[in-house]
Amino acid sequence: MINVDKKSAIKIFKRELNFIRDSLKNSENPFHFFYFTTINNKKPENRTVVLRDLKLDPLRLFFNTDFRSNKVNELKKNQLCSALFYDNKRRIQLRLNCESNIHKNNKLTKTIWDKTPLQSRKCYMAPYAPGVHLKQWEPNLPKKYIDCDPEKKDSELGYKNFSVIELLIKSFEIIELHYNGHIRFKLENDFKEVEFLSS
Ligand SMILES: Cc1cc2nc3c(=O)[nH]c(=O)nc-3n(C[C@H](O)[C@H](O)[C@H](O)COP(=O)(O)O)c2cc1C
């Protein structure tokens, strides 16, 4: 029989933060990607993104995106959003409610941009904003660089479209699946309070 008290729930939470940390440099870790949901005029929209950073006190997650994208426009109107992670091997889901902060052309974006490889910078040099309707398919990359990396100097053109989304985690729900009773709980208020939930 499983027995989980508030102290062991906090241990599970800390263990999951360590898994998230590992995923930053390990693309085999399923938390390397997550599903990010925004609200578009009362309609939910979700998509996959790559987790780029985790910071504590307060707990925050970061990912990179094109400033012209729909998700950025949605966050400008409503900063409330959510992040969903699932590890199929360990059968663990993390469901986070967040508030977003859009970083554009500041110290943080400059630091991250400087470390962004040329191959990734190319995506931000796309002639069309992401999500523009096309009469027919085209790769939406600079013609000159379709099959190769951009030259360093040219790649700087992408910076004007580069942004970093910071997610301030307001609540953190964990569900760990077990045949003899799933463990489900939520942490709020600085993640010191554990609330068990039926599953
Ligand atoms: C595996 C995978 C990783 C992705 N990572 C990102 C990412 O880190 N940032 C991003 O903006 N889009 C990423 N995308 C593309 C998004 O899922 C989405 O299609 C795109 O950002 C447009 O979303 P939007 O129109 O809702 O803004 C990724 C897609 C896949 C399949």
The ligand as a MOL file (V3000), in Angstrom:
LIG
                    3D

  0  0  0     0  0            999 V3000
M  V30 BEGIN CTAB
M  V30 COUNTS 31 33 0 0 0
M  V30 BEGIN ATOM
M  V30 1 C 8.9040 19.4240 -30.9040 0
M  V30 2 C 8.4700 20.8480 -31.1310 0
M  V30 3 C 9.1160 21.8590 -30.4490 0
M  V30 4 C 8.7320 23.1870 -30.6370 0
M  V30 5 N 9.3530 24.1630 -29.9240 0
M  V30 6 C 8.9420 25.4580 -30.0540 0
M  V30 7 C 9.5130 26.4760 -29.2290 0
M  V30 8 O 10.3870 26.2450 -28.3840 0
M  V30 9 N 9.0550 27.7410 -29.4120 0
M  V30 10 C 8.0760 28.0510 -30.3160 0
M  V30 11 O 7.6990 29.2110 -30.4090 0
M  V30 12 N 7.5180 27.0990 -31.0930 0
M  V30 13 C 7.9180 25.8080 -30.9690 0
M  V30 14 N 7.3410 24.8260 -31.7440 0
M  V30 15 C 6.2800 25.2070 -32.6950 0
M  V30 16 C 4.9620 25.4220 -31.9250 0
M  V30 17 O 4.4540 24.1860 -31.4830 0
M  V30 18 C 3.9240 26.1670 -32.7490 0
M  V30 19 O 3.5770 25.4340 -33.8830 0
M  V30 20 C 4.4200 27.5460 -33.1880 0
M  V30 21 O 5.1740 28.1780 -32.1680 0
M  V30 22 C 3.2320 28.4540 -33.5490 0
M  V30 23 O 2.3830 28.5440 -32.4350 0
M  V30 24 P 1.3650 29.7700 -32.2470 0
M  V30 25 O 0.8010 30.0820 -33.6190 0
M  V30 26 O 0.3340 29.2340 -31.3380 0
M  V30 27 O 2.1090 30.9200 -31.6880 0
M  V30 28 C 7.6900 23.5020 -31.5640 0
M  V30 29 C 7.0460 22.4780 -32.2390 0
M  V30 30 C 7.4310 21.1740 -32.0370 0
M  V30 31 C 6.7030 20.0850 -32.7870 0
M  V30 END ATOM
M  V30 BEGIN BOND
M  V30 1 1 1 2
M  V30 2 1 2 3
M  V30 3 2 2 30
M  V30 4 2 3 4
M  V30 5 1 4 5
M  V30 6 1 4 28
M  V30 7 2 5 6
M  V30 8 1 6 7
M  V30 9 1 6 13
M  V30 10 2 7 8
M  V30 11 1 7 9
M  V30 12 1 9 10
M  V30 13 2 10 11
M  V30 14 1 10 12
M  V30 15 2 12 13
M  V30 16 1 13 14
M  V30 17 1 14 15
M  V30 18 1 14 28
M  V30 19 1 15 16
M  V30 20 1 16 17
M  V30 21 1 16 18
M  V30 22 1 18 19
M  V30 23 1 18 20
M  V30 24 1 20 21
M  V30 25 1 20 22
M  V30 26 1 22 23
M  V30 27 1 23 24
M  V30 28 2 24 25
M  V30 29 1 24 26
M  V30 30 1 24 27
M  V30 31 2 28 29
M  V30 32 1 29 30
M  V30 33 1 30 31
M  V30 END BOND
M  V30 END CTAB
M  END
